Amino acid sequence: MKIGLIIRFIALLVLVVFLVRPETFTGFFGLFTKNNQPSIYNQGSLLDLTLNHLAIVAAATLASTIVAVGLAIVVTRPFGAEFLPLSRSLANIGQTFPPVAVLALAVPMLGFGTAPTLVALFLYGLLPIFENTLTGLTNLPPAVTDAAKGVGMTGWQRLIKVELPLALPVILAGIRLSTVISLATATIGSTVAARTLGEVIIAGLLSNNTAFVLQGGLIVGVLAVLIYDALSALERVLMARTGQLGRAAA
């Protein structure tokens, strides 16, 4: 466990140093260049691109979470149960259409830039969050929900004070999956002029510069691993607080 934490800390430290002082790694990435090509991406700031990439992913994931959790809450109430098939179909839209196709359809309406990328990531992130929220809300311990009813809690009180807190670790697992998917998928946003780390990868492909491709890919990969691990740790903390960690281990 400690070794894993040390490795993650070192990875984070190296990533920060690379983003702030990329010229420090000129020698390493120079191994992947030829014909006097630049070894460090020189068409913009890697730090700015990374921050913009993360901001786009965060905004899209937040929107997906609000809509997906909201839909799941509605269809698990008696008045909304009949809308479950429709809600599931809506959540599946993003997985049915490839992100590239969504971008192609969104550009004529929204123009080039960040907006089409946000739409694509929003749609792509709905399904895991919706399904996990649905699972969390429909697999609550009957004894707990019966006790909540027995003490006179209203439906709204049960949702806020009992159901959502118990379902939160499962919901967070869906958010974690959606975030990691979006981190990788956001790179294609650069094909429609969104400022993401895809710019670095595309620049490398166009100039046949392997170093650029590696830089974009490694930054996205390390971010995905670190964010995945951080959200997994938060999920374990929430499970421990709600007493679900012991039951899962058992």
Buried (B, 14 or more C-beta within 10 A) or exposed (E): EEEEEEEBEEBBEBBEEBBEEBEEBEEEBBEBBEEEBBBBBEEEEBBEBBEBBBEBBEBBBEBBBEBBBEBBBBBBEEEBEEBBEEBBEBBBEBBEBBBEEBBBBBBEEBEBBBBBBBBBBBBBBBBBBBBBBBBBBEEBEEEBBEEBEEEEBEEEEBBEEBBBEBBBBBBBBBBBBBBBBBBBBBBBBBBBBBBBBBBBBBBBEEBEBBBBBBBBBBBBBBBBBBBBBBBEEBBBEBBEEBEBBEEEEE
